[in-house]
């Protein structure tokens, strides 16, 4: 339920409404703008009559939210959320590019990659340190040593760091080095991990599950938002369908659908979406044209020798070409991808 307060309402009147909602068993989330305050009442109370609230001083409107996700919906927050991370805004006029290897493999690899993606205009360095794979015999990542390397490389080149949190036991060490916490597709419905990520205070980058509907995805975002963490970034990275030519089916229709249903920014990951190097560029162009707020691209100095996801990683020259072309598309639709 959404309670819209009148312009010029007093703090005492707001507190009175919050008190009434709490007395009826609702959790209340407050959003105060420059002129108006909106209260989100979270809880299933079928017998509650919202007309009681409309009689209180200072209340302008009361609306029931029909979507199962409340805090993620545009009913709760009509304007777009812009996630500010350092000097980078995700969800604003710029299309933010996050780039780097699937796995951090060595200091030389991550420093070379950071230097190149920064020179091309990327704002965020991506890389995995904890890499449990489908096979227990595959490379599992460097752990904290890898995070140290990535943080140093990012700082040396003025980049932010995004890396995946796979286990609540790793939360403290990941937060020590990362500016943005990524929740991968396999953990989209790991609700206890979502709560830990929400409680971290870091912005959370939530990838869509392999077979998740958009509603299920937004419900997972709700877990993070419910921990009083408003900084959630959604990521479409392809879903599993009957098609086997590409690794996944990149659902670009999710971009306008999410933007109509939710205020949260959305990034597209064409690398995982198709899993084939020569298909990443056209899908990145299409993602920007569809309205994506950012791109996540896998980049490696020598993809043929990558310890994970080599076939979907771009070599440096391919990434340079991609950035040149997506920059042109962004300009056509009134957005930008700044140079380094």
C-alpha positions in Angstrom: 0.0 0.0 0.0 1.3 3.5 -0.9 0.4 6.5 1.2 1.1 9.8 -0.5 1.4 12.7 2.0 0.4 16.3 1.1 2.9 18.9 0.1 4.0 20.9 3.2 3.0 18.1 5.6 4.6 18.3 9.1 6.9 15.7 10.5 4.4 15.2 13.3 1.7 14.3 10.8 4.0 11.9 9.0 4.9 10.2 12.2 1.3 9.8 13.1 0.6 8.0 9.9 3.6 5.7 10.4 2.4 5.0 13.9 -1.0 4.0 12.6 0.5 1.7 10.0 2.8 0.1 12.5 -0.1 -0.5 14.9 -1.9 -2.5 12.2 1.2 -4.6 11.6 2.7 -3.0 8.5 6.4 -2.4 8.0 6.9 1.1 6.7 9.4 2.4 4.2 9.7 6.1 3.8 10.7 8.0 0.7 11.1 11.8 1.1 11.6 14.0 -2.0 12.2 17.7 -2.1 8.5 18.4 -1.8 6.5 15.3 -1.0 6.8 12.2 1.2 5.6 8.8 0.2 5.1 5.9 2.7 5.2 2.3 1.6 3.3 0.0 3.9 4.6 -3.6 3.5 2.4 -6.5 4.6 -0.6 -8.6 3.6 -3.6 -7.3 5.6 -6.7 -8.1 3.6 -9.1 -6.9 6.4 -7.4 -3.5 6.7 -9.5 -0.6 5.2 -7.2 2.1 3.7 -10.0 4.7 4.2 -9.0 4.9 7.8 -5.7 6.5 6.6 -7.4 9.0 4.3 -9.0 10.6 7.3 -5.7 11.4 8.9 -4.3 14.9 8.7 -1.6 15.3 6.0 -2.7 12.3 3.8 -3.3 13.2 0.2 -3.9 9.7 -1.4 -3.8 6.0 -0.5 -3.3 3.3 -3.1 -3.1 -0.4 -2.9 -0.2 -1.9 -4.8 -1.4 -4.9 -6.8 2.0 -6.1 -7.8 3.5 -8.7 -5.5 6.7 -6.6 -5.5 6.1 -3.3 -3.7 9.3 -1.4 -3.2 10.6 -2.3 -6.7 7.4 -1.1 -8.4 6.8 2.2 -10.1 3.7 2.6 -7.9 6.0 3.1 -5.0 8.6 5.2 -6.8 7.4 6.7 -10.1 10.8 8.4 -11.0 13.8 6.4 -12.1 16.3 5.3 -9.5 19.8 6.5 -10.2 22.4 4.5 -8.3 25.4 6.7 -7.4 28.6 4.7 -6.9 31.6 7.0 -6.4 31.5 9.5 -9.3 29.5 7.1 -11.5 25.7 7.2 -11.9 23.9 4.0 -13.1 20.5 4.8 -14.4 21.2 8.4 -15.5 21.9 9.8 -18.9 25.1 7.9 -19.4 25.3 4.2 -20.5 27.8 2.7 -18.0 30.1 0.0 -19.2 31.4 -2.7 -16.9 34.2 -4.8 -18.4 36.9 -7.3 -17.4 37.6 -11.0 -17.3 35.4 -13.8 -16.1 38.1 -14.8 -13.6 41.0 -12.9 -12.2 44.0 -15.1 -13.1 47.1 -13.0 -12.4 48.2 -9.5 -11.6 49.5 -9.0 -15.1 46.2 -10.1 -16.7 44.0 -7.8 -14.5 46.3 -4.8 -14.7 46.4 -5.0 -18.5 42.7 -5.4 -18.8 42.0 -2.5 -16.4 44.3 -0.2 -18.4 42.6 -1.1 -21.7 38.9 -1.0 -20.7 39.5 2.4 -18.9 41.1 3.8 -22.1 38.0 2.7 -24.0 35.6 4.4 -21.7 34.5 1.7 -19.2 33.8 2.9 -15.7 33.7 -0.4 -13.7 36.2 -3.3 -13.7 34.5 -6.7 -13.4 36.2 -10.0 -12.4 35.5 -13.1 -10.4 37.6 -14.2 -7.4 35.4 -17.0 -6.1 34.4 -19.2 -9.1 32.6 -22.4 -8.2 32.0 -24.0 -11.6 29.7 -26.6 -13.0 32.6 -29.0 -12.8 34.5 -29.3 -9.4 37.7 -29.8 -11.4 37.6 -26.5 -13.2 39.5 -23.4 -12.1 37.8 -22.1 -8.9 39.3 -18.6 -8.6 42.0 -17.0 -6.6 39.9 -15.9 -3.7 41.0 -12.9 -1.6 44.3 -12.8 -3.4 42.4 -12.1 -6.6 40.3 -9.4 -5.0 43.5 -7.6 -3.9 44.9 -7.7 -7.4 41.6 -6.3 -8.9 41.3 -3.6 -6.3 44.8 -2.5 -7.0 44.3 -2.5 -10.8 41.0 -0.6 -10.5 42.5 2.1 -8.2 45.5 2.5 -10.5 43.2 3.3 -13.4 40.4 5.1 -11.7 37.8 2.3 -12.0 35.1 1.0 -9.7 35.1 -2.8 -8.8 32.2 -5.2 -9.2 32.6 -8.8 -8.2 30.3 -11.7 -7.3 29.2 -12.7 -3.8 28.4 -16.5 -3.8 28.4 -17.3 -0.1 27.4 -15.3 3.0 30.6 -16.4 4.6 32.5 -14.3 2.0 30.4 -11.1 2.5 33.0 -9.3 4.7 35.9 -10.0 2.4 34.0 -9.1 -0.8 32.7 -5.9 0.8 36.3 -5.0 1.8 37.3 -4.8 -1.9 34.2 -4.3 -4.0 32.2 -1.1 -4.7 29.3 -3.1 -6.1 28.3 -6.6 -5.1 27.1 -9.0 -7.8 24.5 -11.7 -7.2 24.8 -14.2 -10.0 22.0 -16.0 -11.9 22.3 -19.2 -9.9 21.7 -17.3 -6.6 18.9 -15.0 -7.7 16.5 -16.9 -5.5 19.0 -17.6 -2.7 16.9 -15.4 -0.3 19.2 -15.6 2.7 22.1 -14.4 0.5 20.0 -11.6 -0.9 19.3 -10.4 2.6 23.0 -10.5 3.4 23.8 -8.5 0.3 21.0 -6.0 1.2 22.4 -5.5 4.7 25.9 -4.9 3.4 25.2 -1.3 2.4 26.8 -1.8 -0.9 25.0 -1.4 -4.2 23.7 -4.8 -5.4 23.8 -6.0 -9.0 21.2 -8.6 -9.4 21.4 -11.0 -12.4 18.2 -12.6 -13.7 18.0 -16.4 -13.0 18.4 -18.9 -15.8 14.7 -19.7 -15.9 13.2 -16.8 -13.9 10.2 -14.7 -15.0 10.5 -11.0 -14.7 8.1 -11.0 -11.8 10.3 -13.5 -9.9 13.3 -11.4 -10.7 11.7 -8.3 -9.3 10.5 -10.2 -6.2 14.2 -11.1 -5.6 15.1 -7.4 -5.8 12.4 -6.9 -3.2 14.4 -8.9 -0.7 17.3 -6.5 -1.1 15.2 -3.4 -1.0 13.4 -4.6 2.1 16.7 -4.5 3.9 16.6 -0.7 3.5 19.1 -0.8 0.6 17.7 1.2 -2.3 20.7 0.7 -4.5 19.7 -2.3 -6.7 20.8 -2.7 -10.3 19.1 -5.4 -12.4 21.0 -7.3 -15.0 19.5 -9.3 -17.9 22.0 -12.0 -18.9 19.9 -14.4 -20.9 17.5 -17.2 -20.0 17.4 -20.9 -20.7 15.0 -21.8 -23.6 14.7 -24.6 -26.1 17.2 -22.8 -28.4 20.7 -24.4 -28.3 22.7 -22.3 -30.9 23.6 -19.7 -28.3 24.5 -20.3 -24.7 21.3 -18.6 -23.5 18.5 -16.6 -25.1 19.1 -12.9 -24.4 15.7 -11.4 -23.6 16.1 -7.8 -24.6 12.3 -7.3 -24.3 13.0 -7.5 -20.6 14.5 -4.0 -20.8 11.4 -2.0 -21.7 9.2 -4.4 -19.7 11.3 -3.8 -16.5 11.4 0.0 -17.2 7.6 0.1 -17.4 7.1 -2.0 -14.2 10.0 -0.8 -12.0 12.1 2.2 -11.2 15.3 0.3 -10.9 18.1 0.6 -13.5 18.8 -2.3 -15.8 22.1 -3.5 -17.3 22.5 -6.1 -20.1 25.2 -8.7 -20.2 25.5 -9.9 -23.8 28.6 -12.0 -23.1 26.6 -14.5 -21.0 23.5 -13.9 -23.0 24.9 -15.5 -26.2 28.2 -17.1 -25.2 29.6 -16.6 -28.6 32.2 -13.9 -29.2 31.1 -12.7 -32.6 27.5 -12.3 -31.4 28.3 -10.0 -28.5 28.7 -6.8 -30.5 25.3 -6.9 -32.3 23.5 -7.8 -29.0 25.3 -5.0 -27.2 24.1 -2.5 -29.8 20.6 -3.8 -29.6 20.7 -3.6 -25.8 21.7 0.1 -25.8 19.0 0.8 -28.5 16.4 -0.9 -26.3 17.2 1.4 -23.4 19.7 -0.5 -21.2 21.4 1.7 -18.6 24.6 -0.2 -18.9 26.5 -3.1 -20.4 28.6 -5.8 -18.8 31.2 -7.2 -21.2 33.8 -10.0 -20.6 37.2 -8.9 -21.8 40.5 -10.8 -21.7 44.0 -10.1 -23.0 44.2 -13.5 -24.6 40.8 -15.3 -24.6 42.3 -18.5 -26.1 44.2 -19.0 -22.9 41.5 -17.8 -20.5 40.8 -20.2 -17.5 37.1 -19.6 -17.8 34.6 -18.3 -20.5 37.3 -17.8 -23.2 34.8 -18.3 -26.1 32.7 -15.4 -24.9 35.5 -13.1 -23.9 36.5 -10.2 -26.2 40.1 -9.5 -27.0 41.2 -6.0 -26.6 40.8 -4.9 -30.2 37.2 -6.3 -30.4 36.3 -4.4 -27.2 37.6 -1.2 -28.7 35.4 -1.7 -31.7 32.4 -2.5 -29.6 32.8 0.7 -27.5 33.1 2.8 -30.6 29.9 1.4 -32.1 27.8 1.4 -28.9 28.8 5.0 -28.3 27.2 5.9 -31.7 24.0 4.2 -30.8 23.8 5.9 -27.4 24.2 9.3 -29.0 21.3 8.5 -31.5 18.9 7.9 -28.6 20.1 10.9 -26.6 22.4 9.1 -24.2 26.2 9.0 -24.0 29.2 6.7 -23.3 32.0 9.1 -22.3 35.5 8.5 -23.4 38.2 7.8 -20.7 
